[in-house]
Amino acid sequence: MQISYNPNVPAPAVLNEIKYYMACSVLKKFDEAGKISHENLRRANVAIAEQYGVLPYRV
């Protein structure tokens, strides 16, 4: 994938990575608070990564 450089507008791939990171952070907080099981956290993490077209983080 070719990512063009424009300092005024972030590339779509960068925006998708940021959005995924934010969603992953929320899922981790849910896991720490006991609101989601670790298995559901893992599944949601993979599904969100696929939605944004990025590689999933290891949780």
C-alpha positions in Angstrom: 0.0 0.0 0.0 1.4 3.4 -1.0 0.9 6.1 1.7 1.2 9.6 0.4 2.8 12.3 2.5 0.9 15.5 3.1 1.6 17.2 6.4 -1.8 18.9 6.4 -3.9 15.8 5.9 -3.1 12.5 7.5 -3.2 9.4 5.3 -6.4 7.2 5.6 -4.2 4.3 6.8 -2.9 6.4 9.7 -6.4 7.5 10.6 -7.6 3.9 10.6 -4.7 2.9 12.9 -5.6 5.7 15.3 -9.3 4.7 15.3 -8.4 1.1 15.9 -6.1 2.0 18.8 -8.8 4.1 20.5 -11.3 1.2 20.2 -8.7 -1.3 21.5 -8.1 1.0 24.5 -11.8 1.0 25.4 -12.0 -2.7 25.1 -9.0 -3.1 27.4 -10.6 -0.8 30.0 -13.8 -2.9 29.8 -11.7 -6.0 30.4 -10.0 -4.5 33.4 -13.3 -3.4 34.8 -14.7 -7.0 34.3 -17.4 -5.8 31.9 -16.2 -8.1 29.1 -14.6 -11.6 29.2 -11.1 -12.0 27.8 -12.4 -14.3 25.1 -14.9 -11.7 23.9 -12.2 -9.0 24.1 -10.0 -11.1 21.8 -12.8 -11.7 19.3 -13.9 -8.0 19.3 -10.3 -6.9 18.9 -9.9 -9.0 15.8 -13.2 -7.9 14.3 -12.4 -4.3 14.8 -9.0 -4.7 13.3 -10.6 -6.3 10.2 -13.1 -3.5 10.0 -10.4 -0.9 9.9 -8.0 -2.9 7.7 -5.1 -3.0 10.2 -3.2 -5.8 12.0 -4.7 -6.6 15.4 -2.7 -6.0 18.6 -2.0 -8.9 20.8 -4.2 -8.7 23.9 
